């Protein structure tokens, strides 16, 4: 019983997870297709990105440095 109470206190004291910054990209970082607000969202390093498919979402999550600049912008989009 004591363990359950301590666990509850730890959960309540834990900081709330940060909300990811909203997606602003209009080009899929992987395949370069134009994105829309209805496209899938993937979160990488606290930033949301719109992608056209599960394949692109998986690729971005596996190797974000390949597709994103250090500042989080999409490589080649500038």
Secondary structure by P-SEA (a helix, b strand, c coil): caaaaaaaaaaaaccccccccccccccccccccccccccbbbbcccbbbbbccaaaaaaaaacccccccccccccccc
